[in-house]
Amino acid sequence: MKIISKNKIAYRDYNFEKTYEVWIILLWHEVKSVKMWQINIKDAIVKIQDRELWIKNMDIPLYKKTSPILAPGYQAKRDRKLLVKKKELAKMSALTDQAWNVIIPLQIYINNKWLIKLEVGIGKLMRKVEKKQILKEKDIKRDMDREIANKW
Protein backbone atom coordinates (compact mmCIF):
# COMPACT_ATOMS: atom_id res chain seq x y z
CA MET A 1 0.00 0.00 0.00
CA LYS A 2 1.40 3.37 -1.06
CA ILE A 3 -0.14 6.41 0.65
CA ILE A 4 -0.45 9.32 -1.77
CA SER A 5 -2.09 11.95 0.40
CA LYS A 6 -3.00 12.03 4.08
CA ASN A 7 -5.34 14.45 5.82
CA LYS A 8 -3.34 15.25 8.96
CA ILE A 9 -5.69 18.06 9.97
CA ALA A 10 -8.58 15.60 10.20
CA TYR A 11 -6.66 13.38 12.63
CA ARG A 12 -5.94 16.45 14.77
CA ASP A 13 -9.46 17.90 14.79
CA TYR A 14 -11.77 14.86 14.86
CA ASN A 15 -12.37 11.73 16.93
CA PHE A 16 -13.12 8.92 14.49
CA GLU A 17 -15.51 6.14 15.42
CA LYS A 18 -15.20 4.05 12.29
CA THR A 19 -13.27 4.08 9.00
CA TYR A 20 -14.29 2.71 5.61
CA GLU A 21 -12.40 1.93 2.43
CA VAL A 22 -14.19 3.22 -0.69
CA TRP A 23 -13.53 3.34 -4.41
CA ILE A 24 -13.34 6.65 -6.20
CA ILE A 25 -14.47 7.27 -9.79
CA LEU A 26 -11.86 9.29 -11.69
CA LEU A 27 -11.25 10.31 -15.27
CA TRP A 28 -8.15 8.95 -17.03
CA HIS A 29 -6.12 12.15 -16.67
CA GLU A 30 -7.14 12.41 -13.00
CA VAL A 31 -5.72 8.94 -12.42
CA LYS A 32 -2.43 10.05 -13.92
CA SER A 33 -2.40 13.17 -11.72
CA VAL A 34 -3.09 11.09 -8.60
CA LYS A 35 -0.30 8.68 -9.46
CA MET A 36 2.00 11.70 -9.88
CA TRP A 37 1.04 12.72 -6.28
CA GLN A 38 -0.82 15.85 -7.43
CA ILE A 39 -3.82 15.77 -5.11
CA ASN A 40 -5.12 17.68 -2.10
CA ILE A 41 -7.79 16.28 0.25
CA LYS A 42 -7.36 18.71 3.15
CA ASP A 43 -10.47 20.77 2.35
CA ALA A 44 -12.54 17.86 1.07
CA ILE A 45 -15.72 16.58 2.68
CA VAL A 46 -17.91 13.57 1.93
CA LYS A 47 -21.70 13.86 1.65
CA ILE A 48 -24.53 11.38 1.18
CA GLN A 49 -26.94 12.53 -1.54
CA ASP A 50 -29.75 10.46 -3.06
CA ARG A 51 -28.42 7.24 -1.52
CA GLU A 52 -25.00 7.83 -3.09
CA LEU A 53 -21.69 8.92 -1.62
CA TRP A 54 -19.99 12.02 -3.09
CA ILE A 55 -16.73 13.76 -2.27
CA LYS A 56 -16.72 17.52 -2.64
CA ASN A 57 -13.91 20.04 -2.90
CA MET A 58 -11.12 17.51 -3.51
CA ASP A 59 -8.45 19.18 -5.65
CA ILE A 60 -6.96 17.14 -8.51
CA PRO A 61 -5.24 19.42 -11.04
CA LEU A 62 -5.18 18.58 -14.74
CA TYR A 63 -2.35 16.23 -15.70
CA LYS A 64 0.39 18.42 -17.14
CA LYS A 65 0.77 16.41 -20.37
CA THR A 66 -2.96 16.45 -21.14
CA SER A 67 -4.02 18.61 -24.02
CA PRO A 68 -6.71 21.19 -23.16
CA ILE A 69 -8.56 19.97 -26.25
CA LEU A 70 -9.04 16.53 -24.65
CA ALA A 71 -10.37 17.99 -21.38
CA PRO A 72 -12.27 21.19 -22.19
CA GLY A 73 -13.65 23.05 -19.19
CA TYR A 74 -11.97 20.76 -16.67
CA GLN A 75 -12.73 21.62 -13.04
CA ALA A 76 -10.12 20.53 -10.51
CA LYS A 77 -12.54 20.66 -7.56
CA ARG A 78 -15.56 19.00 -9.12
CA ASP A 79 -17.74 16.54 -7.19
CA ARG A 80 -16.66 12.92 -7.58
CA LYS A 81 -18.71 9.82 -6.89
CA LEU A 82 -17.54 7.21 -4.38
CA LEU A 83 -18.46 3.55 -4.62
CA VAL A 84 -19.43 1.74 -1.45
CA LYS A 85 -21.57 -1.29 -0.59
CA LYS A 86 -25.22 -0.68 0.27
CA LYS A 87 -24.86 -2.08 3.79
CA GLU A 88 -21.89 0.15 4.53
CA LEU A 89 -23.74 3.16 3.11
CA ALA A 90 -26.70 2.42 5.38
CA LYS A 91 -24.36 2.22 8.41
CA MET A 92 -22.69 5.48 7.40
CA SER A 93 -26.04 7.17 6.99
CA ALA A 94 -27.18 5.98 10.42
CA LEU A 95 -23.97 7.23 12.07
CA THR A 96 -24.12 10.64 10.37
CA ASP A 97 -27.73 11.12 11.45
CA GLN A 98 -26.46 11.24 15.03
CA ALA A 99 -25.54 14.66 16.35
CA TRP A 100 -22.37 16.34 15.01
CA ASN A 101 -21.03 13.33 13.08
CA VAL A 102 -19.44 14.01 9.68
CA ILE A 103 -17.69 11.93 7.03
CA ILE A 104 -14.13 13.11 6.36
CA PRO A 105 -11.59 11.71 3.84
CA LEU A 106 -8.53 10.51 5.75
CA GLN A 107 -6.14 9.29 3.09
CA ILE A 108 -5.94 8.31 -0.55
CA TYR A 109 -3.67 5.45 -1.50
CA ILE A 110 -2.79 2.89 -4.14
CA ASN A 111 -3.23 -0.70 -2.99
CA ASN A 112 -1.13 -3.72 -3.99
CA LYS A 113 -3.14 -4.19 -7.21
CA TRP A 114 -2.46 -0.57 -8.27
CA LEU A 115 -6.05 0.50 -7.62
CA ILE A 116 -6.74 3.95 -6.19
CA LYS A 117 -8.79 3.85 -2.99
CA LEU A 118 -9.92 6.41 -0.46
CA GLU A 119 -10.22 5.88 3.28
CA VAL A 120 -13.02 7.86 4.90
CA GLY A 121 -13.79 8.16 8.58
CA ILE A 122 -16.92 9.04 10.49
CA GLY A 123 -16.02 11.35 13.31
CA LYS A 124 -17.07 14.02 15.70
CA LEU A 125 -15.35 17.39 16.01
CA MET A 126 -13.16 17.63 19.13
CA ARG A 127 -13.62 20.49 21.57
CA LYS A 128 -10.68 22.68 22.58
CA VAL A 129 -10.68 21.12 26.05
CA GLU A 130 -10.17 17.65 24.57
CA LYS A 131 -7.32 18.87 22.33
CA LYS A 132 -5.58 20.50 25.30
CA GLN A 133 -5.93 17.29 27.31
CA ILE A 134 -4.33 15.27 24.51
CA LEU A 135 -1.43 17.74 24.24
CA LYS A 136 -0.96 17.63 28.01
CA GLU A 137 -0.79 13.81 27.98
CA LYS A 138 1.78 13.91 25.15
CA ASP A 139 3.94 16.39 27.09
CA ILE A 140 3.82 14.24 30.24
CA LYS A 141 4.76 11.12 28.27
CA ARG A 142 7.64 12.96 26.55
CA ASP A 143 8.96 14.20 29.91
CA MET A 144 8.78 10.70 31.38
CA ASP A 145 10.66 9.27 28.40
CA ARG A 146 13.39 11.90 28.81
CA GLU A 147 13.81 11.12 32.49
CA ILE A 148 14.07 7.38 31.80
CA ALA A 149 16.63 8.01 29.03
CA ASN A 150 18.71 10.26 31.32
CA LYS A 151 18.82 7.65 34.10
CA TRP A 152 20.39 5.09 31.80
N, CA, C and O of each residue as an XYZ file, in Angstrom:
608
protein
N       0.837     -1.175      0.000
C       0.000      0.000      0.000
C       0.883      1.239      0.000
O       1.801      1.356      0.813
N       0.608      2.150     -0.901
C       1.399      3.368     -1.061
C       0.485      4.566     -0.811
O      -0.403      4.849     -1.616
N       0.700      5.267      0.295
C      -0.136      6.409      0.646
C       0.270      7.603     -0.209
O       1.439      7.987     -0.240
N      -0.699      8.181     -0.899
C      -0.449      9.321     -1.773
C      -0.667     10.628     -1.031
O       0.166     11.532     -1.097
N      -1.782     10.727     -0.328
C      -2.087     11.954      0.401
C      -2.798     11.595      1.697
O      -3.657     10.714      1.729
N      -2.427     12.291      2.758
C      -3.005     12.026      4.075
C      -3.537     13.333      4.640
O      -2.891     14.375      4.526
N      -4.701     13.277      5.242
C      -5.342     14.448      5.815
C      -4.977     14.548      7.299
O      -5.717     14.076      8.163
N      -3.832     15.165      7.581
C      -3.344     15.253      8.956
C      -4.219     16.147      9.825
O      -4.342     15.921     11.029
N      -4.819     17.150      9.221
C      -5.688     18.060      9.970
C      -6.902     17.320     10.518
O      -7.370     17.616     11.617
N      -7.409     16.362      9.754
C      -8.578     15.599     10.198
C      -8.239     14.772     11.438
O      -9.049     14.678     12.360
N      -7.048     14.173     11.466
C      -6.657     13.384     12.630
C      -6.506     14.268     13.860
O      -6.729     13.816     14.983
N      -6.126     15.534     13.650
C      -5.939     16.452     14.765
C      -7.271     16.990     15.303
O      -7.418     17.203     16.506
N      -8.237     17.206     14.404
C      -9.459     17.902     14.791
C     -10.659     17.002     15.071
O     -11.653     17.482     15.616
N     -10.604     15.728     14.724
C     -11.769     14.860     14.858
C     -11.423     13.592     15.633
O     -10.294     13.103     15.594
N     -12.432     13.072     16.342
C     -12.367     11.735     16.933
C     -13.131     10.804     16.009
O     -14.325     11.005     15.789
N     -12.474      9.793     15.466
C     -13.116      8.915     14.493
C     -13.612      7.651     15.160
O     -12.886      6.975     15.889
N     -14.888      7.348     14.887
C     -15.505      6.138     15.424
C     -15.230      4.939     14.532
O     -14.940      3.843     15.013
N     -15.324      5.160     13.226
C     -15.195      4.054     12.291
C     -14.593      4.572     10.986
O     -14.811      5.724     10.610
N     -13.837      3.721     10.300
C     -13.272      4.077      9.002
C     -13.739      3.072      7.953
O     -13.978      1.903      8.256
N     -13.862      3.545      6.727
C     -14.294      2.713      5.615
C     -13.348      2.918      4.437
O     -12.785      3.996      4.249
N     -13.190      1.863      3.654
C     -12.403      1.930      2.430
C     -13.384      1.993      1.262
O     -14.235      1.116      1.116
N     -13.266      3.033      0.429
C     -14.195      3.215     -0.690
C     -13.418      3.402     -1.983
O     -12.255      3.803     -1.983
N     -14.093      3.101     -3.084
C     -13.534      3.338     -4.411
C     -13.882      4.757     -4.818
O     -14.865      5.325     -4.341
N     -13.085      5.320     -5.687
C     -13.344      6.655     -6.199
C     -13.354      6.595     -7.722
O     -12.488      5.973     -8.337
N     -14.353      7.255     -8.326
C     -14.473      7.269     -9.785
C     -13.720      8.487    -10.305
O     -14.046      9.626     -9.970
N     -12.700      8.227    -11.134
C     -11.859      9.290    -11.686
C     -11.795      9.185    -13.203
O     -12.003      8.116    -13.777
N     -11.509     10.296    -13.826
C     -11.245     10.309    -15.268
C      -9.806      9.861    -15.503
O      -9.005      9.823    -14.569
N      -9.475      9.520    -16.750
C      -8.149      8.952    -17.035
C      -7.026      9.925    -16.694
O      -5.993      9.503    -16.175
N      -7.200     11.209    -16.970
C      -6.123     12.154    -16.671
C      -6.056     12.460    -15.181
O      -5.006     12.867    -14.683
N      -7.164     12.270    -14.460
C      -7.136     12.414    -12.998
C      -6.349     11.272    -12.359
O      -5.639     11.467    -11.372
N      -6.484     10.086    -12.932
C      -5.723      8.938    -12.421
C      -4.227      9.199    -12.572
O      -3.442      8.914    -11.667
N      -3.846      9.738    -13.712
C      -2.426     10.047    -13.925
C      -1.948     11.117    -12.951
O      -0.832     11.027    -12.440
N      -2.770     12.125    -12.687
C      -2.402     13.168    -11.725
C      -2.252     12.593    -10.326
O      -1.322     12.953     -9.603
N      -3.156     11.707     -9.939
C      -3.090     11.089     -8.603
C      -1.826     10.250     -8.481
O      -1.154     10.282     -7.450
N      -1.504      9.505     -9.519
C      -0.297      8.677     -9.464
C       0.982      9.507     -9.497
O       2.055      9.014     -9.150
N       0.868     10.780     -9.920
C       2.005     11.704     -9.880
C       1.998     12.512     -8.571
O       2.758     13.471     -8.430
N       1.147     12.127     -7.622
C       1.037     12.720     -6.283
C       0.524     14.153     -6.327
O       0.858     14.944     -5.445
N      -0.266     14.505     -7.313
C      -0.819     15.853     -7.427
C      -2.274     15.831     -6.973
O      -3.191     15.809     -7.794
N      -2.476     15.839     -5.661
C      -3.824     15.773     -5.112
C      -3.831     16.447     -3.742
O      -2.830     16.437     -3.026
N      -4.969     17.027     -3.395
C      -5.120     17.675     -2.096
C      -6.492     17.315     -1.534
O      -7.514     17.630     -2.143
N      -6.519     16.657     -0.375
C      -7.790     16.276      0.246
C      -8.023     16.999      1.571
O      -8.924     16.625      2.322
N      -7.234     18.018      1.868
C      -7.364     18.714      3.153
C      -8.707     19.406      3.309
O      -9.286     19.378      4.395
N      -9.216     20.027      2.254
C     -10.466     20.769      2.346
C     -11.675     19.938      1.935
O     -12.797     20.444      1.926
N     -11.462     18.687      1.600
C     -12.545     17.858      1.071
C     -13.480     17.379      2.175
O     -13.092     17.246      3.335
N     -14.713     17.127      1.777
C     -15.719     16.584      2.683
C     -16.581     15.606      1.897
O     -16.762     15.764      0.690
N     -17.109     14.605      2.574
C     -17.914     13.568      1.935
C     -19.367     13.753      2.359
O     -19.656     13.951      3.539
N     -20.274     13.687      1.393
C     -21.704     13.855      1.650
C     -22.478     12.683      1.078
O     -22.059     12.061      0.101
N     -23.613     12.387      1.700
C     -24.532     11.375      1.178
C     -25.691     12.120      0.523
O     -26.413     12.872      1.178
N     -25.860     11.896     -0.793
C     -26.944     12.532     -1.542
C     -27.646     11.480     -2.392
O     -27.002     10.762     -3.157
N     -28.946     11.394     -2.259
C     -29.755     10.462     -3.061
C     -29.229      9.031     -2.970
O     -29.104      8.347     -3.986
N     -28.929      8.591     -1.782
C     -28.417      7.242     -1.522
C     -27.122      6.941     -2.279
O     -26.870      5.801     -2.667
N     -26.318      7.965     -2.479
C     -24.998      7.830     -3.091
C     -24.001      8.636     -2.294
O     -24.369      9.608     -1.635
N     -22.749      8.244     -2.347
C     -21.687      8.923     -1.617
C     -20.891      9.789     -2.589
O     -20.451      9.309     -3.633
N     -20.707     11.069     -2.246
C     -19.993     12.015     -3.094
C     -18.924     12.717     -2.287
O     -19.129     13.028     -1.114
N     -17.778     12.971     -2.911
C     -16.730     13.762     -2.272
C     -16.696     15.125     -2.955
O     -16.689     15.234     -4.181
N     -16.675     16.148     -2.125
C     -16.724     17.516     -2.636
C     -15.445     18.253     -2.261
O     -14.863     18.022     -1.201
N     -15.027     19.131     -3.141
C     -13.905     20.043     -2.897
C     -12.541     19.341     -2.821
O     -11.613     19.872     -2.210
N     -12.410     18.172     -3.424
C     -11.116     17.506     -3.509
C     -10.396     18.036     -4.748
O     -10.955     18.022     -5.845
N      -9.177     18.496     -4.580
C      -8.448     19.175     -5.647
C      -7.513     18.211     -6.371
O      -6.528     17.742     -5.802
N      -7.835     17.920     -7.639
C      -6.957     17.138     -8.512
C      -6.700     17.981     -9.747
O      -7.583     18.100    -10.597
N      -5.511     18.573     -9.873
C      -5.244     19.415    -11.045
C      -5.139     18.573    -12.316
O      -4.938     17.359    -12.267
N      -5.279     19.243    -13.436
C      -5.181     18.578    -14.737
C      -3.757     18.063    -14.937
O      -2.785     18.768    -14.664
N      -3.652     16.832    -15.415
C      -2.351     16.230    -15.697
C      -1.600     17.111    -16.668
O      -2.159     17.530    -17.682
N      -0.336     17.404    -16.378
C       0.394     18.421    -17.141
C       0.606     18.071    -18.612
O       0.804     18.972    -19.427
N       0.573     16.791    -18.973
C       0.770     16.409    -20.367
C      -0.544     16.240    -21.128
O      -0.541     15.823    -22.286
N      -1.668     16.562    -20.482
C      -2.962     16.446    -21.137
C      -3.246     17.693    -21.959
O      -3.072     18.817    -21.488
N      -3.673     17.485    -23.158
C      -4.024     18.606    -24.019
C      -5.334     19.227    -23.550
O      -6.256     18.497    -23.187
N      -5.444     20.550    -23.549
C      -6.710     21.192    -23.165
C      -7.860     20.835    -24.099
O      -9.028     20.974    -23.738
N      -7.528     20.377    -25.292
C      -8.559     19.971    -26.246
C      -9.250     18.693    -25.774
O     -10.450     18.517    -25.984
N      -8.480     17.792    -25.127
C      -9.042     16.530    -24.651
C      -9.888     16.705    -23.391
O     -10.768     15.888    -23.119
N      -9.629     17.764    -22.621
C     -10.373     17.994    -21.382
C     -10.855     19.438    -21.333
O     -10.364     20.226    -20.524
N     -11.813     19.794    -22.190
C     -12.270     21.191    -22.189
C     -13.107     21.485    -20.947
O     -13.942     20.674    -20.544
N     -12.879     22.632    -20.353
C     -13.653     23.050    -19.187
C     -13.430     22.187    -17.957
O     -14.337     22.028    -17.140
N     -12.252     21.636    -17.818
C     -11.967     20.765    -16.675
C     -12.001     21.555    -15.370
O     -11.438     22.646    -15.282
N     -12.663     21.001    -14.364
C     -12.733     21.616    -13.045
C     -11.969     20.739    -12.067
O     -12.286     19.560    -11.905
N     -10.969     21.305    -11.420
C     -10.120     20.533    -10.514
C     -10.858     20.132     -9.236
O     -10.549     19.100     -8.641
N     -11.830     20.940     -8.813
C     -12.537     20.663     -7.555
C     -13.976     20.207     -7.795
O     -14.868     20.542     -7.016
N     -14.202     19.462     -8.846
C     -15.556     18.995     -9.124
C     -15.956     17.886     -8.146
O     -15.100     17.291     -7.490
N     -17.252     17.613     -8.054
C     -17.738     16.538     -7.192
C     -17.443     15.200     -7.858
O     -17.622     15.037     -9.065
N     -16.987     14.248     -7.050
C     -16.664     12.918     -7.576
C     -17.445     11.871     -6.796
O     -17.618     11.980     -5.583
N     -17.908     10.864     -7.506
C     -18.713      9.815     -6.895
C     -17.816      8.770     -6.248
O     -16.765      8.420     -6.785
N     -18.239      8.277     -5.092
C     -17.538      7.214     -4.380
C     -18.391      5.962     -4.411
O     -19.614      6.033     -4.291
N     -17.755      4.826     -4.569
C     -18.462      3.553     -4.624
C     -18.300      2.831     -3.296
O     -17.188      2.653     -2.797
N     -19.421      2.422     -2.737
C     -19.434      1.738     -1.449
C     -20.605      0.754     -1.451
O     -21.589      0.957     -2.163
N     -20.500     -0.295     -0.666
C     -21.569     -1.286     -0.590
C     -22.798     -0.691      0.090
O     -22.685      0.222      0.908
N     -23.971     -1.216     -0.253
C     -25.220     -0.676      0.270
C     -25.296     -0.788      1.793
O     -25.780      0.124      2.462
N     -24.820     -1.899      2.332
C     -24.865     -2.083      3.792
C     -23.974     -1.056      4.495
O     -24.354     -0.484      5.517
N     -22.794     -0.833      3.936
C     -21.892      0.147      4.530
C     -22.467      1.555      4.417
O     -22.324      2.364      5.334
N     -23.120      1.848      3.287
C     -23.736      3.157      3.110
C     -24.868      3.361      4.121
O     -25.042      4.461      4.646
N     -25.625      2.317      4.389
C     -26.699      2.416      5.380
C     -26.124      2.667      6.777
O     -26.677      3.455      7.544
N     -25.008      1.995      7.106
C     -24.360      2.223      8.406
C     -23.825      3.643      8.503
O     -23.956      4.296      9.538
N     -23.218      4.119      7.415
C     -22.692      5.482      7.397
C     -23.813      6.500      7.584
O     -23.679      7.466      8.335
N     -24.907      6.263      6.893
C     -26.043      7.173      6.989
C     -26.598      7.204      8.411
O     -26.943      8.268      8.924
N     -26.681      6.040      9.041
C     -27.185      5.980     10.418
C     -26.247      6.705     11.382
O     -26.707      7.386     12.299
N     -24.927      6.562     11.178
C     -23.974      7.232     12.066
C     -23.956      8.744     11.858
O     -23.780      9.496     12.817
N     -24.135      9.195     10.622
C     -24.116     10.640     10.372
C     -25.412     11.315     10.796
O     -25.444     12.532     10.977
N     -26.485     10.536     10.958
C     -27.729     11.118     11.449
C     -27.621     11.505     12.925
O     -28.370     12.354     13.409
N     -26.683     10.875     13.632
C     -26.459     11.244     15.026
C     -25.858     12.639     15.083
O     -25.319     13.129     14.090
N     -25.948     13.260     16.211
C     -25.542     14.663     16.348
C     -24.051     14.862     16.104
O     -23.222     14.150     16.671
N     -23.713     15.838     15.255
C     -22.371     16.343     15.010
C     -21.423     15.351     14.337
O     -20.217     15.600     14.321
N     -21.904     14.255     13.788
C     -21.029     13.325     13.076
C     -20.913     13.733     11.609
O     -21.906     14.082     10.971
N     -19.694     13.686     11.083
C     -19.442     14.007      9.680
C     -18.544     12.936      9.073
O     -17.866     12.196      9.786
N     -18.551     12.867      7.752
C     -17.690     11.933      7.033
C     -16.548     12.744      6.428
O     -16.778     13.676      5.658
N     -15.324     12.384      6.782
C     -14.135     13.110      6.355
C     -13.193     12.146      5.626
O     -12.991     11.025      6.094
N     -12.607     12.557      4.484
C     -11.586     11.714      3.844
C     -10.293     11.759      4.647
O      -9.806     12.835      4.995
N      -9.745     10.593      4.936
C      -8.531     10.511      5.753
C      -7.274     10.370      4.903
O      -6.288     11.072      5.124
N      -7.310      9.474      3.945
C      -6.139      9.293      3.089
C      -6.550      8.669      1.770
O      -7.558      7.967      1.680
N      -5.752      8.938      0.750
C      -5.941      8.314     -0.550
C      -4.669      7.527     -0.839
O      -3.562      8.022     -0.631
N      -4.835      6.314     -1.313
C      -3.674      5.448     -1.503
C      -3.877      4.517     -2.681
O      -4.983      4.359     -3.200
N      -2.772      3.904     -3.088
C      -2.787      2.889     -4.138
C      -2.514      1.558     -3.457
O      -1.504      1.398     -2.772
N      -3.426      0.596     -3.649
C      -3.232     -0.698     -2.993
C      -2.269     -1.573     -3.791
O      -1.687     -1.123     -4.778
N      -2.103     -2.813     -3.365
C      -1.134     -3.718     -3.991
C      -1.465     -4.054     -5.444
O      -0.582     -4.439     -6.210
N      -2.733     -3.909     -5.823
C      -3.140     -4.186     -7.206
C      -3.151     -2.928     -8.059
O      -3.708     -2.941     -9.157
N      -2.558     -1.853     -7.590
C      -2.458     -0.566     -8.274
C      -3.818      0.070     -8.507
O      -4.035      0.732     -9.522
N      -4.742     -0.133     -7.560
C      -6.054      0.497     -7.616
C      -6.079      1.666     -6.629
O      -5.557      1.562     -5.519
N      -6.684      2.766     -7.038
C      -6.743      3.955     -6.189
C      -7.958      3.845     -5.277
O      -9.083      3.674     -5.745
N      -7.722      3.946     -3.975
C      -8.794      3.851     -2.989
C      -8.708      5.036     -2.039
O      -7.665      5.675     -1.901
N      -9.823      5.308     -1.395
C      -9.922      6.414     -0.458
C     -10.414      5.867      0.868
O     -11.363      5.084      0.905
N      -9.783      6.269      1.944
C     -10.224      5.877      3.281
C     -10.962      7.057      3.886
O     -10.419      8.156      3.998
N     -12.214      6.814      4.276
C     -13.020      7.857      4.900
C     -13.341      7.443      6.330
O     -13.461      6.258      6.640
N     -13.476      8.431      7.182
C     -13.792      8.163      8.582
C     -14.998      8.955      9.020
O     -15.225     10.076      8.566
N     -15.776      8.351      9.918
C     -16.921      9.039     10.494
C     -16.504      9.508     11.876
O     -16.175      8.704     12.748
N     -16.523     10.817     12.061
C     -16.023     11.352     13.312
C     -16.794     12.535     13.817
O     -17.657     13.094     13.140
N     -16.454     12.897     15.025
C     -17.072     14.025     15.699
C     -15.985     15.042     15.992
O     -14.882     14.678     16.399
N     -16.289     16.307     15.787
C     -15.346     17.389     16.015
C     -14.963     17.458     17.494
O     -15.823     17.432     18.375
N     -13.642     17.548     17.749
C     -13.165     17.633     19.131
C     -13.304     19.058     19.647
O     -13.167     20.022     18.894
N     -13.577     19.174     20.930
C     -13.615     20.486     21.566
C     -12.199     20.890     21.941
O     -11.297     20.053     21.976
N     -12.005     22.174     22.220
C     -10.680     22.677     22.576
C     -10.166     22.028     23.854
O      -8.967     21.789     23.994
N     -11.068     21.745     24.783
C     -10.678     21.123     26.048
C     -10.071     19.742     25.793
O      -9.070     19.377     26.409
N     -10.676     18.980     24.888
C     -10.170     17.647     24.570
C      -8.799     17.735     23.897
O      -7.913     16.933     24.191
N      -8.619     18.707     22.993
C      -7.323     18.867     22.326
C      -6.238     19.212     23.342
O      -5.134     18.670     23.282
N      -6.552     20.118     24.281
C      -5.580     20.495     25.299
C      -5.223     19.308     26.175
O      -4.065     19.152     26.560
N      -6.189     18.478     26.492
C      -5.934     17.294     27.311
C      -4.990     16.333     26.582
O      -4.086     15.766     27.194
N      -5.199     16.153     25.293
C      -4.330     15.270     24.509
C      -2.909     15.815     24.469
O      -1.952     15.058     24.631
N      -2.760     17.131     24.254
C      -1.427     17.741     24.241
C      -0.742     17.611     25.602
O       0.465     17.382     25.679
N      -1.510     17.755     26.655
C      -0.958     17.628     28.008
C      -0.444     16.210     28.247
O       0.637     16.026     28.806
N      -1.218     15.208     27.823
C      -0.792     13.814     27.975
C       0.473     13.538     27.169
O       1.355     12.818     27.638
N       0.578     14.098     25.965
C       1.779     13.907     25.150
C       3.004     14.526     25.824
O       4.084     13.935     25.825
N       2.829     15.728     26.399
C       3.939     16.389     27.093
C       4.406     15.572     28.290
O       5.608     15.416     28.506
N       3.465     15.051     29.067
C       3.817     14.239     30.237
C       4.570     12.990     29.805
O       5.578     12.631     30.413
N       4.090     12.329     28.765
C       4.758     11.121     28.273
C       6.174     11.435     27.774
O       7.109     10.675     28.028
N       6.325     12.568     27.056
C       7.639     12.964     26.554
C       8.604     13.235     27.708
O       9.765     12.831     27.654
N       8.124     13.918     28.754
C       8.964     14.199     29.912
C       9.379     12.916     30.620
O      10.525     12.782     31.049
N       8.452     11.977     30.741
C       8.779     10.696     31.382
C       9.826      9.943     30.574
O      10.754      9.366     31.140
N       9.680      9.945     29.261
C      10.660      9.267     28.403
C      12.046      9.897     28.513
O      13.054      9.190     28.486
N      12.102     11.224     28.636
C      13.386     11.903     28.808
C      14.037     11.512     30.126
O      15.238     11.246     30.172
N      13.258     11.477     31.188
C      13.811     11.115     32.488
C      14.340      9.681     32.494
O      15.395      9.403     33.062
N      13.610      8.791     31.867
C      14.066      7.383     31.796
C      15.351      7.290     30.974
O      16.263      6.546     31.334
N      15.429      8.037     29.876
C      16.630      8.015     29.034
C      17.835      8.613     29.772
O      18.955      8.130     29.605
N      17.624      9.643     30.575
C      18.707     10.265     31.318
C      19.234      9.387     32.441
O      20.412      9.478     32.787
N      18.394      8.544     33.017
C      18.816      7.649     34.098
C      19.746      6.555     33.584
O      20.613      6.071     34.312
N      19.561      6.180     32.350
C      20.391      5.090     31.802
C      21.635      5.689     31.261
O      22.493      4.972     30.746
